[in-house]
Amino acid sequence: QVQLVESGGGLVQPGGSLRLSCAASGRRLNMYIMDWYRQAPGKQREFVARIGSTGSTKYVDSVKGRFTVSRDNAKNTAYLQMNSLKPEDTAIYFCSTPGAAGGYWGQGTQVTVTS
């Protein structure tokens, strides 16, 4: 059984940084795509970033140059480094990896950017 557990969210001022973690069990992350999504209040869940099995990365335009997705194969954990945070980055952030019935998802971690 695949389980994903996010951590690292919190309250930060605009311009600040956070690093989100997604610890996986039941699957070797380096063999699969790992996506990060976010959902702001009243909005649909949106794609944020991806790291592929080869280490290739992809980002939504709004976070390019500010967010970096990475993976530690030894720890079987994916990361989302978020710099220069803006109030519009406020959302619940989820990690996800492919699987049947919509894939595997973590429980989410709240990120709030406010002064």
N, C-alpha and C positions, 0 to 999 in steps of 0.2 A: 504494500500500500504506500502510495506516494503522499508525503506530507510536506507542506511548506509553511514556514513560520517567519513572519516579518518582524523586524524590530528596528529601533532607531529613530522613530518619529518623535515629534515634540513641537514645542513653541519656539519660534525664532523670529528675530527682527528682520525686516527687509535688508537684503545685502548679506545676510548670514548664510551659514552652511549647515548641512546635515548629511549624514551618511546612513542610508537605509541598508539593512541586511535581510537576506532571504535564505534561511538555512533549510536545506532539503534532506529528507530521508526517504529511502525506498527507491531512489533513482540517482544515477550519476549525472549531475548537471552538465558535465562537459560532453555528454552525448546528445543533448537536446537543446532546443531553443529555450531561452528564458526571457520572458517579457515582463516589463513593468507597466502597469496601468494606474490611472488615478480617477477618482470620482469626487467632484466637488458637489456641495449641497445644491440640489435642484438641477443637476446636470447629468448627462449620460457619462458612463465610464469611457475614458479615452486612453488610447495607446500613448505611452510615453517613450519607452526605449526597449531595445532588444539586444541580446547577445546570443549569437549563434554558436553551434557546436565547434565551429572553427575559430571562434573568437571575433568574428565580424560583428559590427555594431550598427545600429540604426536608431535614429531619434526623430521625434516629432519636431517640427521646425521651431516651435516655441521654446524648446529647451536646449537646442543646439548651441554648443559653446559654453553652456552653464552646467549641464548634467553629464556625468560619465558613468557608463555601466561597465561592470567588470565581474570577474569570477575568480574565486580561489578554489582550485580543484582539490587541493589537499583537505580543505575544510568543507568541501561540497556546499559552498555558500556563494550566492551572488550578491552584488552590491550595487547601490545607486548613489553615487556621490553627487550631491546637489549644492552648487555654489551660486552666489549672487541671487539668492531666493527673492521672489517677488510675492506680494499678497495674492496674486492670481495663481500661484502654485499651491495655495491652500487646498487640501483635499485629503481623502483617504487613499493611500497608495497600496497597491496589491502587486504581488509577483505571481506569475502564472507560467506553467509549462504544459505542453500539449498532452492530451490524453483523451480517452473516450468521454462522451457526454459533456463536451465543453472544456475539457482539460482540468488540470489541477490548479487550485487557487489557495493562496494563503488567506489569513483572516483579516489582513489589512492593518496598516499603521497610520495614525493620524499625523498629518503635517499641517501646522498652522503658522502662517507668516503674517505677523502683525506688529505694528509699533505701539 
